[in-house]
Amino acid sequence: MYRIKPSKPSAVFSAVVGVAMIVFVLVRFPLREPFVWLWLAVAAGAVGFSLWAAFAKRGAEKVVEKDRSPLGH
């Protein structure tokens, strides 16, 4: 099994962009709109995922398992 991770600078950059998106939405759009809450939830999830992928020991964006056929090929 292989874990594929982004580089730490790439994942941290993604988190910073996500935080900037959250700040932008909070400043520019009214919070009474349901879409704004959906946008904020998705952006917060993306920030959390990026930070997890960057700093967690087992954080990975993709896990690849080597397929072993019963015939050994």
Secondary structure, DSSP 8 states (H G I E B T S, - for coil): -EEE---HHHHHHHHHHHHHHHHHHHHHS-TTSHHHHHHHHHHHHHHHHHHHHHH-TT--SEEE-----TT--
